[in-house]
Amino acid sequence: MDNLTHSLTGALIGQAGFKRKTGLAMPALIIGANLPDVDAACFFWLEGTEHLAFRRGITHGPIALVLLPLVLAALLWGWDRWQARRGKRPEKRLPVHFGWLYALSLIGCLTHPALDWMNVYGIRLLEPFSSQWFYGDVLFIIDLWLWLAMGIGLWLSLRREKRGGDWRKVARTVLGLCGLYLVANHAISELDRQENSAFVETISSPPPLVFWERESIGVGGGGSFFIDGEKVGNALLSDCDLAAARAQDPQVDAFLFWSRTPVLDHRDDGTWRLSDARYYSVEDGRFSVTLPDGLCSEPGAE
């Protein structure tokens, strides 16, 4: 999910009452909820589609989810001690308890893969022990309705806290409603898959805004895919030597490692393009790669 959703989740957990457990609880929860995305730094050294194979992997796996909160808790604890030595520690800040700092950083971090699993992009939950991708097919990567619900809920909770009311109840109610929203979206996706059971597999892709609808990606077998019943791609994967392409070009290797529904097209300019049915309409090259020359035959050729 996007980082605003992650941040709002951490903040609402804090407003649910956890921010009273220790000083700097809110930074631990909010930063922790975003911390696995430190892998976004890969854009500084990876090119093309290589980031697709790196993201949502090692920093989202079990070892990182234990160690990253420890690093965050240590940094926050050190910051508090540094401010105290300089006489600049805020007087209203609660005493900082390292154990609670780590626990809250861990809670924040754990919400991150839970939310990332929700969309069709995928996440490698078991890295470095396994590179298997997991998909929830529940939410679009940016969900405006979650933004509104959590944003308004956070504002109401902070407002009620300022006025001396029960701010915890507001946050807990909103978190509960968001949980019901997730369950409802899962049920919508499951119903869509059942309605398209004629395919080998159906990926139920939630579109932006209209959460009650789904773009159905049918897996027909043999490298064929259908979006809402319409075939995509004008060639079969067997028309190209993809093993040789992976060996020759690291971009192709990275793309196929990431791709869940690889689609092959023979383009008018004579090139062969691999894309993914989940993002077939994206034309800017973020989710596609051109194959090396000389590895493909004409579509349908024997």
C-alpha positions in Angstrom: 0.0 0.0 0.0 1.0 3.6 -0.2 2.9 5.3 2.6 0.0 7.6 3.6 -2.1 4.5 4.4 0.8 2.9 6.3 1.3 6.2 8.3 -2.4 6.6 9.1 -2.5 3.0 10.3 0.4 3.6 12.7 -1.1 6.8 14.0 -4.5 5.3 14.6 -3.0 2.4 16.6 -1.2 5.1 18.7 -4.5 7.0 19.2 -6.2 3.7 20.2 -4.2 4.0 23.4 -0.7 2.7 22.7 0.8 6.1 22.6 0.5 6.3 26.4 2.8 3.3 26.9 6.0 5.2 26.4 7.5 8.4 25.3 8.1 8.6 21.5 5.4 6.0 20.9 3.9 7.8 18.0 7.2 8.1 16.0 7.8 4.4 16.8 4.4 3.4 15.4 4.3 5.7 12.4 8.0 5.3 11.3 7.7 1.6 12.0 4.7 1.3 9.8 6.8 2.6 6.9 10.2 1.2 7.8 10.1 -1.9 5.5 10.0 0.5 2.5 13.6 1.4 3.1 14.1 -1.0 0.1 12.9 2.0 -2.1 16.5 3.1 -1.9 17.2 0.5 -4.6 16.2 3.1 -7.1 19.6 4.7 -6.6 21.5 1.7 -7.9 19.0 -0.4 -9.9 17.8 0.4 -13.4 14.7 -0.4 -15.5 12.7 -3.4 -14.2 15.4 -4.6 -11.7 13.6 -2.8 -8.9 10.5 -4.9 -9.4 12.6 -8.0 -8.4 14.1 -6.3 -5.4 11.2 -4.4 -3.8 8.9 -6.1 -1.3 11.4 -8.8 -0.5 14.2 -8.9 2.0 13.1 -5.8 4.0 9.5 -7.3 4.2 10.6 -10.7 5.4 10.8 -12.2 9.0 14.4 -11.4 9.8 14.0 -7.7 8.8 10.7 -7.4 10.6 12.6 -8.4 13.8 15.7 -6.3 13.3 14.3 -3.1 11.7 12.2 -2.4 14.8 15.2 -3.0 17.0 17.2 -0.4 15.0 14.3 2.1 15.2 13.8 1.6 18.9 17.5 2.1 19.6 17.6 5.3 17.5 14.5 6.7 19.2 15.9 5.8 22.7 19.2 7.4 21.8 17.5 10.5 20.5 15.7 10.9 23.8 18.9 10.5 25.8 20.7 13.0 23.5 18.0 15.5 24.1 18.1 15.0 27.8 21.8 15.5 27.9 21.4 18.8 26.0 18.6 19.9 28.2 16.2 20.0 25.3 14.0 17.1 26.1 10.3 18.2 26.0 8.9 18.3 29.5 5.5 16.8 28.5 7.1 13.7 27.0 6.4 10.5 28.9 9.4 8.5 30.2 10.9 6.4 27.4 10.8 2.7 28.0 13.0 0.7 25.5 10.9 -2.5 25.8 7.8 -0.6 24.8 9.6 1.3 22.1 10.6 -2.0 20.5 7.2 -3.5 20.9 5.5 -0.6 19.3 8.1 -0.4 16.5 7.5 -4.1 15.9 3.7 -3.6 15.8 4.1 -0.8 13.3 6.4 -2.9 11.1 4.1 -5.9 11.2 1.2 -3.8 9.8 3.3 -3.0 6.7 3.4 -6.5 5.1 -0.1 -7.2 6.2 -1.3 -4.2 4.2 1.1 -4.8 1.3 -0.3 -8.3 0.9 -3.7 -6.9 0.2 -3.1 -5.9 -3.4 -2.2 -7.7 -6.6 1.4 -6.4 -6.8 2.6 -9.1 -4.4 5.0 -9.5 -1.5 7.7 -12.0 -0.6 6.8 -12.6 3.0 9.4 -15.3 3.6 12.6 -13.7 2.3 15.4 -14.7 2.6 14.1 -18.3 3.2 11.9 -18.4 0.2 11.3 -16.1 -2.8 7.7 -17.1 -3.2 5.3 -14.2 -3.9 2.0 -13.9 -2.0 -1.0 -12.0 -3.2 -4.2 -10.9 -1.4 -6.1 -9.3 -4.4 -8.2 -7.3 -1.9 -7.4 -3.6 -2.3 -6.0 -1.3 -5.0 -2.5 0.0 -3.9 -4.0 3.5 -3.2 -7.4 3.3 -1.5 -9.1 6.7 -1.3 -11.9 5.3 1.0 -9.3 4.1 3.6 -7.6 7.5 3.3 -10.9 9.3 4.1 -11.9 6.9 6.9 -8.6 6.9 8.7 -7.8 10.5 8.1 -11.2 11.7 9.4 -10.9 9.2 12.3 -7.5 10.4 13.3 -8.6 14.0 13.2 -11.7 13.3 15.3 -9.6 11.3 17.8 -7.0 14.1 18.2 -9.8 16.7 18.4 -11.6 14.8 21.1 -8.3 14.3 23.0 -7.7 18.0 23.0 -11.2 18.6 24.4 -10.8 15.9 27.1 -13.1 13.3 25.6 -12.7 9.6 25.0 -10.2 9.8 22.1 -9.2 6.1 22.3 -12.8 4.9 21.5 -12.9 7.0 18.3 -9.6 5.5 17.0 -10.6 1.9 18.0 -14.0 2.3 16.2 -12.3 3.5 13.0 -9.8 0.7 13.1 -12.7 -1.8 13.5 -14.6 -0.2 10.6 -11.6 -0.4 8.4 -11.2 -4.0 9.3 -14.8 -4.7 8.2 -14.0 -2.8 5.0 -11.1 -5.2 4.3 -13.3 -8.2 5.0 -16.0 -6.9 2.7 -13.4 -6.3 -0.1 -12.0 -9.8 0.3 -15.5 -11.2 0.0 -16.1 -9.2 -3.2 -12.8 -10.6 -4.7 -13.8 -14.1 -3.7 -17.2 -13.7 -5.4 -15.5 -12.5 -8.5 -13.2 -15.5 -8.6 -16.1 -17.8 -8.2 -18.0 -16.1 -11.1 -15.0 -16.7 -13.3 -14.2 -20.2 -12.3 -14.0 -21.4 -15.9 -10.4 -20.2 -16.0 -7.4 -22.1 -14.5 -7.1 -19.2 -12.1 -8.8 -15.8 -11.8 -6.9 -12.7 -10.4 -9.5 -10.3 -9.0 -7.9 -6.9 -9.4 -9.5 -4.0 -7.5 -9.6 -0.8 -9.5 -9.1 2.7 -7.9 -12.1 4.4 -6.3 -14.9 1.9 -7.3 -13.9 -0.7 -4.7 -17.0 -2.7 -5.3 -15.9 -3.6 -8.9 -13.1 -5.9 -10.1 -11.0 -6.3 -13.2 -11.0 -10.0 -13.7 -7.8 -11.4 -15.1 -8.4 -14.9 -16.3 -5.5 -17.4 -16.6 -6.3 -19.6 -19.6 -3.2 -21.8 -19.5 -0.5 -22.0 -22.1 0.6 -18.4 -21.4 -2.8 -16.9 -22.3 -4.5 -14.3 -20.2 -7.9 -12.6 -20.5 -9.0 -9.2 -18.9 -12.7 -9.2 -18.4 -13.0 -11.9 -21.0 -10.9 -10.3 -23.7 -7.6 -11.9 -24.6 -4.5 -9.8 -24.1 -1.2 -10.3 -25.9 -0.8 -11.3 -29.6 1.7 -14.1 -29.1 2.4 -17.0 -26.8 5.3 -17.2 -24.4 6.4 -20.3 -26.3 7.1 -18.1 -29.3 10.3 -16.9 -27.6 13.2 -18.5 -25.9 12.7 -16.9 -22.5 15.4 -18.9 -20.8 18.0 -17.5 -23.3 16.5 -14.0 -22.8 16.9 -14.2 -19.1 20.5 -15.3 -19.5 21.3 -12.5 -21.8 19.5 -9.6 -20.2 19.2 -9.0 -16.4 16.2 -6.8 -17.1 14.3 -9.7 -18.5 15.4 -11.9 -15.7 14.2 -9.4 -13.1 10.9 -8.9 -14.8 10.1 -12.6 -15.1 11.1 -13.1 -11.4 8.5 -10.5 -10.5 5.8 -11.1 -13.1 2.7 -13.0 -12.0 1.0 -13.0 -15.4 3.6 -12.4 -18.2 2.1 -11.4 -21.5 4.0 -11.4 -24.8 3.3 -9.0 -27.7 4.9 -8.8 -31.1 4.8 -5.1 -31.8 4.5 -3.2 -35.1 8.1 -2.1 -35.0 9.3 -5.7 -34.9 10.2 -5.9 -31.3 8.9 -8.3 -28.7 7.6 -7.0 -25.5 6.9 -8.7 -22.2 4.4 -7.1 -19.9 2.1 -8.2 -17.1 -1.6 -8.6 -17.4 -2.1 -6.9 -14.1 -0.6 -3.7 -15.5 -1.2 -4.3 -19.2 -2.6 -0.8 -19.8 0.5 0.9 -18.4 2.5 2.1 -21.4 5.4 4.0 -19.8 7.6 1.0 -19.4 7.4 0.6 -15.7 5.9 -2.9 -16.0 7.3 -4.1 -19.3 10.6 -5.1 -20.9 11.7 -5.5 -24.5 13.3 -8.9 -25.3 16.7 -9.2 -27.0 16.7 -9.7 -30.8 16.8 -13.1 -32.4 15.1 -15.1 -29.7 11.5 -15.2 -31.1 9.7 -16.7 -34.0 6.7 -15.2 -35.7 3.5 -15.7 -33.7 1.9 -19.0 -34.5 4.9 -20.2 -36.6 5.8 -23.9 -36.3 
